[in-house]
Amino acid sequence: MHSHPEAADTLIVGAMLYDGTGAPPVERDVALRDGRIVAIGNLSNWLAETVIEANARALAPGFIDVHTHDDTHVIRAPQMLPKISQGVTTVVVGNCGISASPVTLKGDPPDPMNLLGERDAFSYPTFSAYVDAVNAARPAVNVGALIGHTALRNNHMNDLKRAATGDEIAAMRAQLEDALAHGALGLSTGLAYGSAFEASTEEVASLAQPLAAAGALYTTHMRTEFDAILEAMNEAYHIGQHARVPVVISHLKCAGPANWGRSTEVLASLESARKYQPVGCDCYPYSRSSSTLDLKQVTGDIDITITWSTPHPEQAGKLIKDIAAGWGVSQQEAGKRLQPAGAVYHNMSEDDVRRILSHPATMVGSDGLPNDPLPHPRLWGAFPRVLGHYARDAALLPLEEAVRKMTGLSARRFGLSQRGEVHVGWHADLVLFDPARVRDAATFEKPQQVAEGIDAVWVNGVLSYRDGQPTGERAGHFVARGKREAQAEANAF
């Protein structure tokens, strides 16, 4: 008796499979057909149109970038090279309280919504208009979306420097409910920014109430990451408890020299909260942060590099202390003259970065700023930096654990169903990389460089990147929030 061979579109042979659960790797063949994984095992009797010899390289679920500001980029630059070149197959947009939709501007976008582009970038008055635009652009990666609290405030308030009224909260909540009905993943806040700092805890807690029924979550760029960080964490936990929803603390860090070394107590706070409610965090693997220029942080105790400035574009790439010296003014005065501007803050300690990154509750997110002319290298390098620099070279964590933080953990937390792990029947989002060669090439001086060792990337079964080059195929689409299963929920946090 001869068994009839099975047929696939693509057969990946002899891979070391890192399945996204944190389990140690096993050698397997994997078959893809019609955008799905159709078999895993010894598939020597299978036929396929395309056979890829993995030669014991690592095969993992496509990486999920849970912290991006790619909202407008997925539409304007749908090839998404900064992400697909890292092995990222899904991005979560709408972080830090800023989202491209639903947005109706009255003038120029308020800081920090300007990170997503100029006024003309905001053309999605409803969330469903944004979903349609993503699908029409057909980006190279899948897109899941959070709704930004600051974006909602912008729509319904004439002054962002105050708390919202009851009527304004009701109007914001109606827009949030509409977005949740169309598949949004949850609500994000950016309470550290001037455009949301005056929002009360009650405003956010009240706005977050529709999240539970939708099975959505709450993510937050907390009110501060400086000295009062523990109080800010308590506020985040309180909002999660009030709304009965999971909480993700965005880019967890100990910012400012006075805070260095406090990651031990910050993580102790996280662990104690996790006994009573679902709480987790994401981080990026660098000791410098990046955002718009915030004069409150221009204190002279850390270096700040200007990445762009509307009135003084010629100062990009320089330290603010050198710009101030050249102008013969104080750093604070130089900051005022440079605004609006972007900045990289040299504000973390390496020990804290390592401690937070290696904690089991931490996911990886790039927080890259694609519209920045001199972006922080995390935009192009975050994921390979974890795999190469931290997992392999520094031996900070096992490779299978690094992969889990980029895949299975992220998909479960955000409700991205049938993604983030390698199982038969699930979506064929995959990355083939060489654990010996993988490394980030992006630097602060030359940030726009593709990583090494990312050999092939499939999005929904379509080979989209190979050997350092995009294939020209783009198979991503909008991903709506999936149904929560109780068991996945337990494993997600």
C-alpha positions as a Python dict, from the first residue, in 0.01 Angstrom:
ca = {
    (1, 'M'): (0, 0, 0),
    (2, 'H'): (132, 342, -93),
    (3, 'S'): (-4, 637, 101),
    (4, 'H'): (-92, 932, -118),
    (5, 'P'): (130, 1225, -31),
    (6, 'E'): (-37, 1534, 106),
    (7, 'A'): (8, 1861, -79),
    (8, 'A'): (87, 2208, 60),
    (9, 'D'): (164, 2552, -77),
    (10, 'T'): (482, 2574, 129),
    (11, 'L'): (683, 2314, 317),
    (12, 'I'): (947, 2423, 569),
    (13, 'V'): (1180, 2130, 631),
    (14, 'G'): (1410, 2057, 925),
    (15, 'A'): (1343, 2361, 1143),
    (16, 'M'): (1408, 2396, 1515),
    (17, 'L'): (1054, 2491, 1610),
    (18, 'Y'): (1003, 2748, 1886),
    (19, 'D'): (625, 2722, 1917),
    (20, 'G'): (562, 3046, 2111),
    (21, 'T'): (458, 2878, 2437),
    (22, 'G'): (801, 2894, 2598),
    (23, 'A'): (857, 2521, 2547),
    (24, 'P'): (1211, 2417, 2442),
    (25, 'P'): (1260, 2384, 2064),
    (26, 'V'): (1201, 2056, 1875),
    (27, 'E'): (1299, 1963, 1521),
    (28, 'R'): (992, 1967, 1295),
    (29, 'D'): (871, 2018, 940),
    (30, 'V'): (581, 2261, 895),
    (31, 'A'): (333, 2272, 604),
    (32, 'L'): (132, 2579, 501),
    (33, 'R'): (-179, 2591, 282),
    (34, 'D'): (-434, 2867, 215),
    (35, 'G'): (-289, 3093, 485),
    (36, 'R'): (-297, 2831, 760),
    (37, 'I'): (-60, 2584, 922),
    (38, 'V'): (-188, 2245, 801),
    (39, 'A'): (66, 2000, 944),
    (40, 'I'): (358, 1986, 1190),
    (41, 'G'): (584, 1682, 1224),
    (42, 'N'): (796, 1462, 999),
    (43, 'L'): (644, 1552, 663),
    (44, 'S'): (889, 1373, 431),
    (45, 'N'): (600, 1229, 227),
    (46, 'W'): (447, 1573, 160),
    (47, 'L'): (462, 1758, -170),
    (48, 'A'): (469, 2137, -196),
    (49, 'E'): (500, 2408, -458),
    (50, 'T'): (773, 2571, -248),
    (51, 'V'): (1014, 2383, -21),
    (52, 'I'): (1234, 2579, 219),
    (53, 'E'): (1527, 2396, 379),
    (54, 'A'): (1555, 2535, 732),
    (55, 'N'): (1881, 2352, 808),
    (56, 'A'): (1810, 2358, 1183),
    (57, 'R'): (1751, 2734, 1193),
    (58, 'A'): (1483, 2861, 1429),
    (59, 'L'): (1121, 2875, 1313),
    (60, 'A'): (893, 3079, 1537),
    (61, 'P'): (551, 3242, 1523),
    (62, 'G'): (570, 3585, 1359),
    (63, 'F'): (656, 3846, 1619),
    (64, 'I'): (378, 4066, 1753),
    (65, 'D'): (479, 4425, 1819),
    (66, 'V'): (234, 4515, 2097),
    (67, 'H'): (353, 4873, 2129),
    (68, 'T'): (362, 5073, 1807),
    (69, 'H'): (272, 5412, 1669),
    (70, 'D'): (230, 5269, 1318),
    (71, 'D'): (-135, 5391, 1295),
    (72, 'T'): (-85, 5601, 981),
    (73, 'H'): (231, 5426, 861),
    (74, 'V'): (50, 5100, 779),
    (75, 'I'): (-157, 5299, 530),
    (76, 'R'): (100, 5546, 395),
    (77, 'A'): (396, 5303, 376),
    (78, 'P'): (220, 4963, 360),
    (79, 'Q'): (541, 4772, 279),
    (80, 'M'): (621, 4822, 652),
    (81, 'L'): (990, 4745, 603),
    (82, 'P'): (1101, 4852, 954),
    (83, 'K'): (877, 4581, 1101),
    (84, 'I'): (867, 4296, 847),
    (85, 'S'): (1251, 4304, 837),
    (86, 'Q'): (1253, 4222, 1211),
    (87, 'G'): (1018, 3925, 1170),
    (88, 'V'): (719, 4124, 1297),
    (89, 'T'): (394, 4001, 1137),
    (90, 'T'): (137, 4190, 1350),
    (91, 'V'): (147, 4541, 1495),
    (92, 'V'): (-78, 4686, 1766),
    (93, 'V'): (-145, 5056, 1698),
    (94, 'G'): (-319, 5323, 1905),
    (95, 'N'): (-86, 5316, 2208),
    (96, 'C'): (-19, 5589, 2468),
    (97, 'G'): (-362, 5750, 2431),
    (98, 'I'): (-298, 5850, 2069),
    (99, 'S'): (-472, 5680, 1779),
    (100, 'A'): (-545, 5780, 1420),
    (101, 'S'): (-912, 5702, 1472),
    (102, 'P'): (-1176, 5792, 1558),
    (103, 'V'): (-1047, 6147, 1515),
    (104, 'T'): (-1195, 6478, 1406),
    (105, 'L'): (-942, 6761, 1436),
    (106, 'K'): (-1031, 7124, 1500),
    (107, 'G'): (-682, 7245, 1401),
    (108, 'D'): (-335, 7091, 1410),
    (109, 'P'): (-308, 6764, 1604),
    (110, 'P'): (-227, 6828, 1972),
    (111, 'D'): (100, 6698, 2119),
    (112, 'P'): (168, 6401, 2122),
    (113, 'M'): (-87, 6311, 1850),
    (114, 'N'): (154, 6489, 1612),
    (115, 'L'): (378, 6181, 1641),
    (116, 'L'): (132, 6014, 1399),
    (117, 'G'): (164, 6286, 1136),
    (118, 'E'): (46, 6629, 1033),
    (119, 'R'): (-318, 6734, 1013),
    (120, 'D'): (-375, 6558, 677),
    (121, 'A'): (-288, 6218, 829),
    (122, 'F'): (-603, 6221, 1043),
    (123, 'S'): (-880, 6135, 799),
    (124, 'Y'): (-1071, 5865, 990),
    (125, 'P'): (-1365, 6018, 1179),
    (126, 'T'): (-1494, 5671, 1266),
    (127, 'F'): (-1311, 5353, 1360),
    (128, 'S'): (-1475, 5159, 1077),
    (129, 'A'): (-1333, 5415, 829),
    (130, 'Y'): (-988, 5332, 966),
    (131, 'V'): (-1049, 4956, 939),
    (132, 'D'): (-1155, 5001, 575),
    (133, 'A'): (-846, 5213, 503),
    (134, 'V'): (-612, 4950, 653),
    (135, 'N'): (-769, 4673, 448),
    (136, 'A'): (-762, 4885, 132),
    (137, 'A'): (-390, 4962, 186),
    (138, 'R'): (-319, 4589, 234),
    (139, 'P'): (-12, 4637, 456),
    (140, 'A'): (262, 4374, 476),
    (141, 'V'): (170, 4311, 843),
    (142, 'N'): (-154, 4249, 1031),
    (143, 'V'): (-293, 4544, 1228),
    (144, 'G'): (-474, 4535, 1562),
    (145, 'A'): (-587, 4868, 1709),
    (146, 'L'): (-637, 5033, 2046),
    (147, 'I'): (-845, 5349, 2088),
    (148, 'G'): (-659, 5646, 2236),
    (149, 'H'): (-805, 5837, 2530),
    (150, 'T'): (-631, 6159, 2414),
    (151, 'A'): (-779, 6113, 2065),
    (152, 'L'): (-1128, 6086, 2219),
    (153, 'R'): (-1064, 6391, 2439),
    (154, 'N'): (-957, 6584, 2128),
    (155, 'N'): (-1289, 6499, 1961),
    (156, 'H'): (-1516, 6613, 2243),
    (157, 'M'): (-1332, 6878, 2448),
    (158, 'N'): (-1250, 7239, 2366),
    (159, 'D'): (-965, 7242, 2619),
    (160, 'L'): (-743, 6941, 2695),
    (161, 'K'): (-587, 7104, 3003),
    (162, 'R'): (-881, 7009, 3229),
    (163, 'A'): (-1084, 6708, 3336),
    (164, 'A'): (-1376, 6599, 3116),
    (165, 'T'): (-1737, 6669, 3218),
    (166, 'G'): (-1997, 6394, 3251),
    (167, 'D'): (-2142, 6477, 2910),
    (168, 'E'): (-1798, 6470, 2748),
    (169, 'I'): (-1720, 6132, 2906),
    (170, 'A'): (-2054, 5998, 2776),
    (171, 'A'): (-1971, 6118, 2424),
    (172, 'M'): (-1622, 5964, 2443),
    (173, 'R'): (-1770, 5640, 2571),
    (174, 'A'): (-2015, 5620, 2279),
    (175, 'Q'): (-1725, 5648, 2034),
    (176, 'L'): (-1527, 5385, 2225),
    (177, 'E'): (-1827, 5147, 2224),
    (178, 'D'): (-1866, 5190, 1848),
    (179, 'A'): (-1495, 5109, 1796),
    (180, 'L'): (-1516, 4803, 2025),
    (181, 'A'): (-1814, 4680, 1822),
    (182, 'H'): (-1593, 4702, 1513),
    (183, 'G'): (-1311, 4497, 1666),
    (184, 'A'): (-1088, 4741, 1856),
    (185, 'L'): (-862, 4571, 2112),
    (186, 'G'): (-922, 4814, 2396),
    (187, 'L'): (-848, 5159, 2537),
    (188, 'S'): (-506, 5322, 2577),
    (189, 'T'): (-410, 5627, 2783),
    (190, 'G'): (-114, 5865, 2782),
    (191, 'L'): (-165, 6026, 3121),
    (192, 'A'): (190, 6164, 3138),
    (193, 'Y'): (123, 6403, 2848),
    (194, 'G'): (-14, 6754, 2894),
    (195, 'S'): (-311, 6665, 2670),
    (196, 'A'): (-433, 6404, 2924),
    (197, 'F'): (-255, 6486, 3251),
    (198, 'E'): (-554, 6680, 3386),
    (199, 'A'): (-787, 6384, 3325),
    (200, 'S'): (-898, 6247, 3662),
    (201, 'T'): (-869, 5881, 3756),
    (202, 'E'): (-1252, 5882, 3762),
    (203, 'E'): (-1266, 6007, 3402),
    (204, 'V'): (-1055, 5715, 3281),
    (205, 'A'): (-1228, 5458, 3503),
    (206, 'S'): (-1568, 5572, 3377),
    (207, 'L'): (-1455, 5567, 3013),
    (208, 'A'): (-1310, 5216, 3061),
    (209, 'Q'): (-1643, 5064, 3171),
    (210, 'P'): (-1752, 4929, 2827),
    (211, 'L'): (-1427, 4731, 2793),
    (212, 'A'): (-1530, 4434, 3008),
    (213, 'A'): (-1841, 4342, 2809),
    (214, 'A'): (-1635, 4354, 2488),
    (215, 'G'): (-1360, 4133, 2635),
    (216, 'A'): (-1114, 4418, 2572),
    (217, 'L'): (-822, 4550, 2776),
    (218, 'Y'): (-674, 4870, 2917),
    (219, 'T'): (-318, 4979, 2831),
    (220, 'T'): (-151, 5282, 2983),
    (221, 'H'): (145, 5513, 2943),
    (222, 'M'): (118, 5594, 3311),
    (223, 'R'): (90, 5935, 3473),
    (224, 'T'): (459, 5921, 3557),
    (225, 'E'): (757, 5688, 3517),
    (226, 'F'): (970, 5907, 3744),
    (227, 'D'): (973, 5931, 4125),
    (228, 'A'): (598, 5873, 4181),
    (229, 'I'): (595, 5559, 3963),
    (230, 'L'): (446, 5333, 4236),
    (231, 'E'): (150, 5572, 4280),
    (232, 'A'): (103, 5576, 3902),
    (233, 'M'): (100, 5194, 3898),
    (234, 'N'): (-162, 5192, 4174),
    (235, 'E'): (-379, 5423, 3965),
    (236, 'A'): (-352, 5181, 3671),
    (237, 'Y'): (-449, 4884, 3893),
    (238, 'H'): (-745, 5080, 4034),
    (239, 'I'): (-879, 5157, 3686),
    (240, 'G'): (-848, 4788, 3590),
    (241, 'Q'): (-1031, 4679, 3905),
    (242, 'H'): (-1305, 4937, 3861),
    (243, 'A'): (-1369, 4837, 3498),
    (244, 'R'): (-1301, 4464, 3567),
    (245, 'V'): (-1050, 4445, 3280),
    (246, 'P'): (-690, 4334, 3231),
    (247, 'V'): (-423, 4606, 3249),
    (248, 'V'): (-105, 4639, 3044),
    (249, 'I'): (150, 4896, 3161),
    (250, 'S'): (318, 5036, 2851),
    (251, 'H'): (700, 5052, 2818),
    (252, 'L'): (762, 4989, 3188),
    (253, 'K'): (1079, 5171, 3297),
    (254, 'C'): (1242, 5358, 3581),
    (255, 'A'): (1298, 5701, 3427),
    (256, 'G'): (1545, 5957, 3559),
    (257, 'P'): (1867, 5903, 3757),
    (258, 'A'): (1684, 5944, 4091),
    (259, 'N'): (1483, 5635, 3998),
    (260, 'W'): (1765, 5409, 3879),
    (261, 'G'): (1773, 5076, 4060),
    (262, 'R'): (1406, 5090, 4158),
    (263, 'S'): (1301, 4819, 3912),
    (264, 'T'): (1311, 4569, 4202),
    (265, 'E'): (1033, 4752, 4390),
    (266, 'V'): (846, 4833, 4068),
    (267, 'L'): (836, 4462, 3976),
    (268, 'A'): (741, 4371, 4335),
    (269, 'S'): (441, 4603, 4297),
    (270, 'L'): (348, 4433, 3969),
    (271, 'E'): (375, 4086, 4126),
    (272, 'S'): (162, 4176, 4423),
    (273, 'A'): (-109, 4325, 4197),
    (274, 'R'): (-99, 4011, 3978),
    (275, 'K'): (-222, 3803, 4274),
    (276, 'Y'): (-556, 3985, 4255),
    (277, 'Q'): (-607, 4099, 3896),
    (278, 'P'): (-464, 4046, 3545),
    (279, 'V'): (-175, 4291, 3501),
    (280, 'G'): (125, 4277, 3271),
    (281, 'C'): (361, 4510, 3090),
    (282, 'D'): (567, 4560, 2777),
    (283, 'C'): (913, 4708, 2735),
    (284, 'Y'): (1167, 4788, 2465),
    (285, 'P'): (1527, 4664, 2500),
    (286, 'Y'): (1711, 4997, 2525),
    (287, 'S'): (1814, 5234, 2804),
    (288, 'R'): (1702, 5548, 2618),
    (289, 'S'): (1345, 5658, 2549),
    (290, 'S'): (1200, 5874, 2272),
    (291, 'S'): (897, 6099, 2228),
    (292, 'T'): (812, 6462, 2166),
    (293, 'L'): (1030, 6715, 2352),
    (294, 'D'): (890, 6765, 2703),
    (295, 'L'): (1028, 7076, 2877),
    (296, 'K'): (958, 6918, 3219),
    (297, 'Q'): (1236, 6668, 3139),
    (298, 'V'): (1488, 6936, 3036),
    (299, 'T'): (1648, 6953, 3383),
    (300, 'G'): (2015, 6917, 3292),
    (301, 'D'): (2055, 6586, 3478),
    (302, 'I'): (2038, 6365, 3165),
    (303, 'D'): (2152, 6396, 2804),
    (304, 'I'): (1873, 6469, 2554),
    (305, 'T'): (1925, 6431, 2178),
    (306, 'I'): (1696, 6635, 1950),
    (307, 'T'): (1561, 6414, 1667),
    (308, 'W'): (1354, 6680, 1487),
    (309, 'S'): (1248, 7040, 1535),
    (310, 'T'): (992, 7229, 1329),
    (311, 'P'): (1151, 7576, 1372),
    (312, 'H'): (1513, 7448, 1377),
    (313, 'P'): (1545, 7134, 1161),
    (314, 'E'): (1922, 7192, 1138),
    (315, 'Q'): (1961, 7095, 1506),
    (316, 'A'): (1843, 6733, 1459),
    (317, 'G'): (2093, 6481, 1592),
    (318, 'K'): (2250, 6722, 1842),
    (319, 'L'): (2242, 6718, 2224),
    (320, 'I'): (2024, 6991, 2371),
    (321, 'K'): (2312, 7098, 2600),
    (322, 'D'): (2531, 7159, 2293),
    (323, 'I'): (2251, 7347, 2112),
    (324, 'A'): (2202, 7564, 2424),
    (325, 'A'): (2577, 7632, 2451),
    (326, 'G'): (2591, 7727, 2082),
    (327, 'W'): (2306, 7971, 2128),
    (328, 'G'): (2439, 8101, 2459),
    (329, 'V'): (2113, 8024, 2641),
    (330, 'S'): (1992, 7782, 2911),
    (331, 'Q'): (1881, 7430, 2813),
    (332, 'Q'): (1525, 7523, 2916),
    (333, 'E'): (1531, 7827, 2684),
    (334, 'A'): (1680, 7618, 2402),
    (335, 'G'): (1399, 7364, 2451),
    (336, 'K'): (1138, 7640, 2419),
    (337, 'R'): (1295, 7765, 2096),
    (338, 'L'): (1312, 7414, 1946),
    (339, 'Q'): (947, 7326, 2001),
    (340, 'P'): (761, 7152, 1856),
    (341, 'A'): (1036, 6893, 1851),
    (342, 'G'): (1123, 6528, 1906),
    (343, 'A'): (1381, 6391, 2147),
    (344, 'V'): (1571, 6085, 2267),
    (345, 'Y'): (1615, 6083, 2647),
    (346, 'H'): (1920, 5906, 2796),
    (347, 'N'): (1712, 5827, 3103),
    (348, 'M'): (1737, 5462, 3213),
    (349, 'S'): (1987, 5228, 3373),
    (350, 'E'): (2090, 4908, 3194),
    (351, 'D'): (2033, 4697, 3509),
    (352, 'D'): (1670, 4812, 3528),
    (353, 'V'): (1618, 4743, 3156),
    (354, 'R'): (1749, 4386, 3200),
    (355, 'R'): (1546, 4319, 3513),
    (356, 'I'): (1220, 4436, 3353),
    (357, 'L'): (1283, 4263, 3017),
    (358, 'S'): (1355, 3928, 3183),
    (359, 'H'): (1046, 3934, 3409),
    (360, 'P'): (792, 3666, 3301),
    (361, 'A'): (505, 3919, 3281),
    (362, 'T'): (686, 4140, 3027),
    (363, 'M'): (613, 4142, 2653),
    (364, 'V'): (836, 4303, 2390),
    (365, 'G'): (716, 4615, 2208),
    (366, 'S'): (923, 4851, 1996),
    (367, 'D'): (750, 5185, 2065),
    (368, 'G'): (915, 5293, 1739),
    (369, 'L'): (825, 5629, 1585),
    (370, 'P'): (805, 5578, 1206),
    (371, 'N'): (751, 5945, 1121),
    (372, 'D'): (1065, 6059, 1305),
    (373, 'P'): (1338, 6159, 1055),
    (374, 'L'): (1604, 6034, 1300),
    (375, 'P'): (1414, 5757, 1479),
    (376, 'H'): (1525, 5576, 1792),
    (377, 'P'): (1681, 5248, 1666),
    (378, 'R'): (1405, 5046, 1837),
    (379, 'L'): (1190, 5114, 1527),
    (380, 'W'): (1412, 4881, 1321),
    (381, 'G'): (1595, 4680, 1589),
    (382, 'A'): (1390, 4595, 1898),
    (383, 'F'): (1307, 4229, 1828),
    (384, 'P'): (1645, 4111, 1691),
    (385, 'R'): (1812, 4299, 1977),
    (386, 'V'): (1627, 4080, 2228),
    (387, 'L'): (1707, 3761, 2032),
    (388, 'G'): (2072, 3842, 1958),
    (389, 'H'): (2209, 4084, 2214),
    (390, 'Y'): (2007, 3983, 2521),
    (391, 'A'): (1917, 3614, 2471),
    (392, 'R'): (2229, 3492, 2289),
    (393, 'D'): (2514, 3729, 2376),
    (394, 'A'): (2421, 3838, 2728),
    (395, 'A'): (2243, 3507, 2812),
    (396, 'L'): (1981, 3713, 2997),
    (397, 'L'): (1701, 3471, 2906),
    (398, 'P'): (1660, 3147, 2707),
    (399, 'L'): (1570, 3190, 2340),
    (400, 'E'): (1236, 3010, 2384),
    (401, 'E'): (1144, 3258, 2659),
    (402, 'A'): (1245, 3554, 2442),
    (403, 'V'): (1022, 3417, 2164),
    (404, 'R'): (728, 3367, 2407),
    (405, 'K'): (751, 3736, 2507),
    (406, 'M'): (712, 3835, 2140),
    (407, 'T'): (446, 3585, 2035),
    (408, 'G'): (226, 3360, 2250),
    (409, 'L'): (212, 3586, 2554),
    (410, 'S'): (128, 3890, 2339),
    (411, 'A'): (-141, 3719, 2128),
    (412, 'R'): (-319, 3584, 2436),
    (413, 'R'): (-309, 3912, 2623),
    (414, 'F'): (-444, 4117, 2335),
    (415, 'G'): (-698, 3857, 2217),
    (416, 'L'): (-538, 3793, 1877),
    (417, 'S'): (-697, 3456, 1821),
    (418, 'Q'): (-514, 3171, 1646),
    (419, 'R'): (-192, 3374, 1624),
    (420, 'G'): (125, 3385, 1831),
    (421, 'E'): (179, 3008, 1854),
    (422, 'V'): (246, 2734, 1601),
    (423, 'H'): (-51, 2494, 1593),
    (424, 'V'): (-231, 2309, 1314),
    (425, 'G'): (-524, 2517, 1191),
    (426, 'W'): (-381, 2847, 1311),
    (427, 'H'): (-282, 3142, 1089),
    (428, 'A'): (51, 3093, 914),
    (429, 'D'): (238, 3395, 1052),
    (430, 'L'): (596, 3266, 1081),
    (431, 'V'): (956, 3379, 1095),
    (432, 'L'): (1266, 3175, 1008),
    (433, 'F'): (1580, 3315, 1169),
    (434, 'D'): (1933, 3207, 1246),
    (435, 'P'): (1994, 3219, 1624),
    (436, 'A'): (2370, 3240, 1564),
    (437, 'R'): (2348, 3537, 1325),
    (438, 'V'): (2043, 3732, 1433),
    (439, 'R'): (2130, 4083, 1551),
    (440, 'D'): (2007, 4440, 1536),
    (441, 'A'): (2203, 4664, 1298),
    (442, 'A'): (2017, 4988, 1380),
    (443, 'T'): (2214, 5236, 1592),
    (444, 'F'): (2137, 5582, 1731),
    (445, 'E'): (2369, 5728, 1465),
    (446, 'K'): (2232, 5512, 1178),
    (447, 'P'): (1890, 5395, 1291),
    (448, 'Q'): (1736, 5295, 957),
    (449, 'Q'): (1908, 4960, 899),
    (450, 'V'): (1755, 4617, 856),
    (451, 'A'): (1846, 4345, 1106),
    (452, 'E'): (2073, 4053, 1024),
    (453, 'G'): (1973, 3688, 1045),
    (454, 'I'): (1600, 3725, 972),
    (455, 'D'): (1588, 3484, 677),
    (456, 'A'): (1220, 3447, 587),
    (457, 'V'): (889, 3590, 705),
    (458, 'W'): (541, 3462, 620),
    (459, 'V'): (226, 3666, 684),
    (460, 'N'): (-99, 3471, 650),
    (461, 'G'): (94, 3203, 462),
    (462, 'V'): (251, 3443, 210),
    (463, 'L'): (632, 3472, 190),
    (464, 'S'): (672, 3848, 244),
    (465, 'Y'): (1042, 3894, 328),
    (466, 'R'): (1343, 3681, 238),
    (467, 'D'): (1720, 3717, 280),
    (468, 'G'): (1716, 4086, 367),
    (469, 'Q'): (1462, 4190, 101),
    (470, 'P'): (1084, 4229, 90),
    (471, 'T'): (933, 3994, -172),
    (472, 'G'): (682, 4257, -286),
    (473, 'E'): (391, 4045, -159),
    (474, 'R'): (173, 4206, 110),
    (475, 'A'): (-80, 3987, 287),
    (476, 'G'): (-163, 4166, 612),
    (477, 'H'): (-505, 4298, 711),
    (478, 'F'): (-696, 4443, 1003),
    (479, 'V'): (-732, 4194, 1290),
    (480, 'A'): (-1037, 4229, 1513),
    (481, 'R'): (-1029, 4129, 1878),
    (482, 'G'): (-1096, 3755, 1913),
    (483, 'K'): (-1319, 3584, 2164),
    (484, 'R'): (-1165, 3531, 2504),
    (485, 'E'): (-1144, 3177, 2633),
    (486, 'A'): (-1121, 3141, 3010),
    (487, 'Q'): (-817, 2915, 2984),
    (488, 'A'): (-629, 3148, 2749),
    (489, 'E'): (-718, 3435, 2980),
    (490, 'A'): (-563, 3253, 3275),
    (491, 'N'): (-244, 3188, 3075),
    (492, 'A'): (-224, 3540, 2936),
    (493, 'F'): (-143, 3713, 3263),
}
